[in-house]
Every structure is written in C-alpha cells, then in structure tokens.
C-alpha cells in the first residue's frame, strides 16, 4: 500500500507512464517513493510495490473509465457465484452503450464474474458512475453483497499501447506499437495460431495472432508480403533469444496487389491450356497447339480483407484493451470528486450494499 499527501510530482507521473509499457525495478520504485515523500507499506515482500506507486501517479486526464465491484460475504467465497446470466445479458442490452465487455458477443459468455475463488462477486465497467450503478441494480443476484465500490480506472483505454518503437529497440516484456510492412507470408501452426513477419527498416520480428483472437487471427492469415500494418501488443522472448510480438490490436493501413499465375488461353481456340509437366510449357486440350513455359498469365487476386483496425473478441481482451465500442469517445479533461452531483450517486451505492 502506498500513500501520498499533496501534489503528485512529475517524477512519479513519469514512472507511472513507463510502468504501463516497460519493465521497472523495485530499487527505482523505492527511490521514486522516497523522493516523492510517499509512505509505502509492504505486506508480503516487495511484490506489488511498483504497481502501487505507479497507480498513485496514474494520469487520467486524457481518458478513463469506471468499474463498480461487488464483493462477496466471507461464507460464500469459493462457492459458485449466484448471478443470473440472463439478467446480465438483459443489462448489457439496456446499458450496452454506457458499459462494455459484459458479455462476449460470439459465445454469449458472461464476462463480469471472475472464475476464481477470490472475494469479488462481479465487476461492471462503464463510462460514468451512474451507468455502472444502474447496471448493477439491473442484475438478479441470489446472494448477499458484502459491499460495493467504484474505482476510477484506465481499463478499456489502451493506455499500455501508447509507446511507438522501432523494431531494433524492442525488449522482452514491453507493451508496444510498431509500424512496418509484412515481410513474410503468414504461417499457420498447430492449434490454428498464425505468425507473420514484420519489418520496419531497422529490423524484423514475428507477430503472433493466436486462435483465441478471432478476427485478428482471421485477418492475419490473409496478409501478404508488402502489406503495411501497425501492430500493438506485448513482446515475448522465444528460445534462442528471439522475440515475438503477441498481437492485441492489428491495424491494416495499406494492401498491396497480389498476383496469381494462371495457365494461358490458347490463341487459336481460346480454350485453357494444360501443363505438359514441370518446365515443359503448355498444350491446348482442343487443338493441341503448344506454348512455352513463359506464357503464363498474371491475374490480380481479390483480397478478402480491407484496411482498418481489427480487435480480438472481448473474451480475449486484456484489462486495458480498448473495446470497439469506446472508439471515438472523448473524455473531459478532469473528474472532480467534489462535484455535488456525485453525492446522491454515492448514497445510492450505500443503499445497494444495505439492501443486499
């Protein structure tokens, strides 16, 4: 736990920004906290110290979301969560434009309830406090709620994908964005995973679209060498110290023309010729006229993909991944907690806990 009184220094804000997309040390985190006058309490060693300090310095001026989390009573922790999935789907229909990632649209799977034995009953993410409270009140819950809290977060904002890098500068475990051209035909691996090579003039890297990424994977398999792409995701190290970018977002910015070679038509009867064997040219099936092997014709293929941004389905999103429903949303610069309009909202939140 980290506490800080007063203004947040620039050094802490800068540390927080780097924590979103790079690897930081505990030693630096301690130094930043000491210089800022922050009070840190370690409960189980230094694990979590970097994240706690970074959260204090988080910048919500550009974009932010809210999450209401309902907690279970101690006796129910570890048991099946008694939340009506039908009511979640109905809530998603009513609050679909104001909340996000409640239900996976492809599978119908409910995404607001954790699967583990933690004390969280559910979490609903949305654009403002009144929407997430209204969404919670819409649910049918057949167990008591110990308490509910609203958090201001950077979930659903792509905050971790704000750093553009050249390929030569990539390091393991970074979150990053690269721009380049596809330099190798996509390869399909066991399990349906797709990997293609991307180059930017400073180097090249494998970009992996796993089967669970849905439309990202379907787009990746149709890429061709020369296509221009912007790829966002996390850097992972493979054996032999090679790096792979695990794709979280794929933007196709330009498509090249792909050409397919076809057997020629006969100049005499216009029938399609057949091959006489490797390196032996072609022969007309009807009039038996022969043509050299260099007479193959080129045809531009129709590309089934179009330029644009491709995202994985919500079930495969990381917490910070920006869903399609949030593209185009512009947030106010600041959220004033002293706003008198927040008071009745918090009062209604208290009534939720008591009523449950």
C-alpha positions in Angstrom: 0.0 0.0 0.0 1.3 3.4 -0.9 0.0 6.7 0.5 0.9 10.2 -0.8 -0.3 13.5 0.6 -0.3 16.6 -1.6 0.5 17.1 -5.2 1.9 14.3 -7.4 5.4 15.1 -8.5 6.4 14.8 -12.2 8.9 12.1 -11.4 6.1 9.9 -10.1 3.9 10.6 -13.1 6.7 9.7 -15.5 7.4 6.5 -13.5 3.7 5.6 -13.8 3.7 6.2 -17.6 6.7 3.9 -18.1 5.2 1.2 -15.9 2.4 0.8 -18.5 4.7 -0.4 -21.2 8.2 -1.2 -19.8 10.0 -3.2 -17.1 10.9 -1.3 -14.0 12.9 -2.2 -10.9 11.9 -2.4 -7.3 15.0 -0.4 -6.5 13.9 2.5 -8.7 10.4 2.3 -7.3 11.7 2.7 -3.7 13.8 5.7 -4.7 10.8 7.3 -6.5 8.6 6.8 -3.5 11.2 8.2 -1.1 11.9 11.3 -3.2 8.1 12.0 -3.6 7.6 11.6 0.2 5.3 8.7 -0.3 4.6 6.2 2.5 4.9 2.6 1.5 3.7 -0.5 3.5 4.9 -3.9 2.2 2.7 -6.8 3.3 4.3 -9.7 1.5 7.7 -8.5 0.5 8.2 -6.1 -2.4 5.7 -7.7 -4.7 3.2 -5.1 -5.9 5.3 -2.1 -4.9 5.9 -1.0 -8.5 2.2 -1.2 -9.4 1.1 0.6 -6.2 3.5 3.5 -6.8 2.6 3.6 -10.5 -1.1 3.7 -9.6 -0.6 6.8 -7.4 0.9 8.6 -10.4 -1.6 7.4 -13.0 -2.7 10.1 -15.5 -6.5 10.1 -16.1 -6.6 13.4 -17.8 -6.8 12.0 -21.3 -9.1 9.0 -20.9 -10.6 6.9 -18.1 -13.4 4.6 -17.2 -15.1 3.4 -14.1 -15.7 0.0 -12.6 -18.1 -1.0 -9.9 -17.1 -4.1 -8.0 -19.4 -6.0 -5.7 -17.7 -8.2 -3.0 -18.9 -11.5 -1.5 -19.6 -12.2 2.1 -16.9 -14.4 3.7 -19.0 -17.6 3.9 -19.7 -17.5 0.1 -16.1 -17.1 -1.0 -15.1 -20.2 -3.0 -18.6 -21.2 -3.9 -20.4 -20.8 -7.2 -21.5 -17.2 -7.9 -25.2 -16.9 -7.9 -25.7 -14.2 -10.5 -28.4 -14.7 -13.2 -26.7 -14.8 -16.6 -29.9 -13.9 -18.3 -30.1 -10.7 -16.2 -26.5 -9.9 -17.2 -27.4 -10.2 -20.9 -30.5 -8.1 -20.4 -28.4 -5.5 -18.6 -25.9 -5.5 -21.5 -28.8 -4.7 -23.9 -30.0 -1.8 -21.7 -26.6 -0.3 -20.9 -24.6 -1.5 -23.9 -23.6 2.0 -24.9 -22.6 3.1 -21.4 -20.9 -0.1 -20.2 -18.6 -2.5 -22.0 -17.3 -6.1 -22.1 -20.2 -7.5 -20.1 -20.9 -10.4 -22.5 -18.8 -11.9 -25.3 -21.0 -11.4 -28.4 -19.7 -14.5 -30.2 -20.1 -17.1 -27.5 -22.7 -15.4 -25.2 -20.3 -16.0 -22.3 -20.8 -13.7 -19.3 -17.6 -11.7 -18.6 -18.4 -9.7 -15.5 -17.9 -12.6 -13.0 -14.4 -13.9 -12.1 -13.9 -17.6 -12.2 -11.5 -18.0 -9.3 -12.1 -18.2 -5.5 -11.4 -14.5 -4.9 -13.8 -12.3 -2.9 -15.1 -10.4 -5.9 -18.6 -11.3 -7.0 -18.6 -9.2 -10.2 -17.3 -6.1 -11.8 -19.0 -3.9 -14.3 -17.0 -1.4 -16.4 -18.5 1.7 -17.9 -18.2 5.4 -18.9 -19.6 7.0 -15.7 -20.6 6.2 -12.2 -24.3 6.4 -12.7 -24.2 3.9 -15.5 -22.3 1.3 -13.6 -24.6 1.7 -10.6 -27.7 1.4 -12.8 -26.2 -1.7 -14.5 -25.6 -3.3 -11.1 -29.1 -2.6 -9.9 -30.4 -4.3 -13.1 -28.9 -7.7 -12.1 -30.6 -10.5 -10.4 -28.3 -11.7 -7.6 -29.2 -14.6 -5.3 -26.6 -14.0 -2.6 -25.7 -11.1 -0.3 -23.3 -8.4 -1.3 -20.8 -7.6 1.4 -20.0 -4.2 -0.1 -19.7 -2.4 -3.4 -17.0 0.1 -4.5 -16.5 2.3 -7.6 -13.0 2.7 -9.0 -11.8 5.2 -11.5 -9.5 3.2 -13.9 -7.6 3.1 -17.1 -9.3 -0.1 -18.2 -10.5 -0.1 -21.8 -8.3 2.9 -22.7 -5.3 1.3 -24.5 -3.1 3.2 -22.0 -0.4 0.5 -22.3 -0.3 0.9 -26.1 0.9 4.5 -26.2 4.6 3.9 -26.9 5.7 3.5 -30.6 9.0 1.8 -31.0 11.4 0.8 -33.8 11.9 -2.9 -34.0 15.6 -2.7 -33.3 14.7 -1.2 -29.9 12.3 -3.9 -28.7 13.0 -5.7 -25.5 11.2 -8.6 -23.7 8.0 -7.9 -21.7 7.4 -4.4 -23.2 4.0 -3.3 -24.4 4.5 -1.5 -27.7 3.3 -0.4 -31.1 5.3 -1.0 -34.3 4.6 0.1 -37.8 6.1 -1.6 -40.8 5.5 -3.9 -43.8 4.7 -7.6 -43.8 7.9 -9.3 -44.9 6.9 -12.9 -44.8 3.9 -14.9 -45.8 1.7 -15.9 -42.8 2.3 -19.3 -41.3 -0.3 -21.4 -39.6 0.8 -23.5 -36.7 -0.7 -26.4 -34.8 -3.7 -25.2 -32.9 -4.6 -22.6 -35.6 -2.2 -19.9 -34.4 -0.9 -17.6 -37.2 2.5 -15.9 -37.3 3.8 -13.4 -39.9 7.0 -11.4 -40.1 7.0 -7.6 -40.0 9.9 -5.3 -40.9 10.5 -1.6 -40.5 13.9 -0.9 -41.9 15.7 -1.3 -38.5 14.9 -5.0 -38.1 12.1 -7.6 -38.3 10.0 -9.5 -35.7 7.4 -12.3 -35.7 3.9 -11.2 -34.9 1.6 -13.9 -33.4 -2.2 -13.9 -33.7 -3.4 -16.8 -31.6 -6.5 -18.7 -32.3 -8.4 -17.1 -29.4 -8.0 -13.6 -31.0 -10.8 -14.3 -33.5 -11.0 -11.7 -36.2 -7.4 -10.7 -35.6 -6.3 -14.2 -36.5 -8.6 -14.3 -39.5 -7.1 -11.1 -40.8 -3.5 -12.1 -40.1 -3.8 -15.3 -42.1 -4.8 -13.2 -45.2 -1.9 -10.8 -45.1 0.6 -10.8 -47.9 4.2 -9.6 -48.1 4.3 -5.8 -48.7 1.1 -5.0 -46.8 1.5 -2.1 -44.4 0.5 -2.7 -40.8 0.5 -1.2 -37.4 0.8 -3.9 -34.7 0.2 -3.5 -31.0 0.9 -5.9 -28.2 3.3 -7.4 -25.8 6.9 -8.6 -26.5 7.7 -12.2 -25.5 11.1 -14.0 -25.7 11.3 -17.3 -27.5 14.1 -19.9 -27.4 17.4 -18.7 -28.9 16.6 -15.2 -27.6 14.3 -14.4 -30.5 11.4 -12.1 -29.9 7.7 -12.4 -30.7 5.0 -9.7 -30.6 1.8 -11.1 -29.2 -0.9 -9.2 -31.1 -3.6 -7.3 -29.1 -4.6 -5.0 -31.9 -3.9 -5.1 -35.7 -4.4 -2.2 -38.0 -4.0 -2.8 -41.7 -3.1 0.6 -43.3 -2.4 -0.5 -46.9 -2.8 -3.6 -49.0 -0.6 -4.5 -52.0 -1.9 -6.1 -55.1 -1.4 -9.9 -55.0 -0.9 -11.7 -58.3 -1.8 -15.3 -59.2 -0.2 -17.0 -62.2 -2.6 -19.0 -64.4 -2.2 -21.3 -67.4 -2.5 -19.4 -70.7 -5.5 -19.4 -73.0 -5.0 -20.9 -76.5 -4.5 -18.1 -79.1 -6.3 -20.3 -81.7 -9.5 -21.6 -79.9 -9.4 -19.6 -76.6 -9.5 -22.8 -74.5 -7.5 -23.0 -71.3 -4.2 -24.8 -71.8 -2.9 -27.6 -69.7 0.6 -28.1 -68.4 2.8 -30.7 -70.1 4.9 -31.2 -67.0 7.4 -29.3 -64.9 9.3 -26.8 -67.2 7.8 -28.2 -70.4 5.3 -25.5 -71.2 1.6 -25.8 -72.1 -0.6 -27.5 -74.6 -4.2 -26.7 -75.7 -6.6 -29.5 -74.9 -8.6 -29.0 -78.1 -6.3 -28.1 -80.9 -3.1 -29.4 -79.4 -1.3 -26.1 -80.0 1.8 -25.7 -77.8 3.0 -22.7 -75.8 6.3 -22.0 -73.9 6.5 -22.1 -70.1 6.9 -18.3 -70.1 3.4 -17.8 -71.5 1.6 -18.0 -68.1 -0.7 -15.0 -67.5 -0.9 -12.9 -64.3 -4.2 -12.2 -62.6 -4.7 -9.8 -59.7 -6.4 -11.6 -56.8 -9.4 -10.3 -54.9 -8.3 -9.5 -51.2 -10.9 -10.6 -48.7 -9.6 -8.1 -46.1 -9.8 -4.3 -46.1 -7.8 -1.6 -44.3 -8.9 -0.9 -40.8 -8.5 -1.8 -37.1 -9.1 -5.4 -36.1 -9.6 -6.3 -32.4 -9.9 -9.7 -30.6 -13.3 -10.6 -29.1 -14.0 -9.3 -25.6 -13.3 -12.7 -24.0 -9.6 -12.3 -25.2 -9.2 -8.7 -24.1 -6.6 -7.6 -21.5 -8.0 -5.2 -18.9 -6.5 -2.2 -20.6 -7.6 -3.2 -24.2 -9.8 -0.5 -25.7 -13.0 -2.2 -27.0 -14.5 -1.2 -30.3 -17.5 0.4 -28.5 -15.2 3.0 -27.0 -13.5 4.2 -30.2 -14.5 7.9 -30.8 -15.3 8.6 -27.2 -13.7 11.8 -25.9 -13.5 12.3 -22.1 -13.5 15.6 -20.2 -10.0 16.5 -19.0 -10.7 16.2 -15.3 -13.0 14.3 -12.9 -13.8 16.5 -9.9 -14.6 14.3 -6.9 -16.1 17.4 -5.2 -18.9 17.6 -7.7 -22.2 17.8 -5.7 -23.8 15.6 -8.3 -21.7 12.7 -7.0 -23.3 12.8 -3.6 -26.7 11.2 -4.4 -24.8 8.6 -6.5 -22.7 7.5 -3.6 -25.8 7.5 -1.4 -27.5 5.1 -3.8 -24.4 2.9 -3.7 -24.6 2.6 0.1 -28.2 1.5 -0.3 -27.1 -1.2 -2.7 -24.9 -2.8 0.0 -27.5 -2.5 2.7 -30.4 -3.8 0.6 -28.4 -6.8 -0.4 
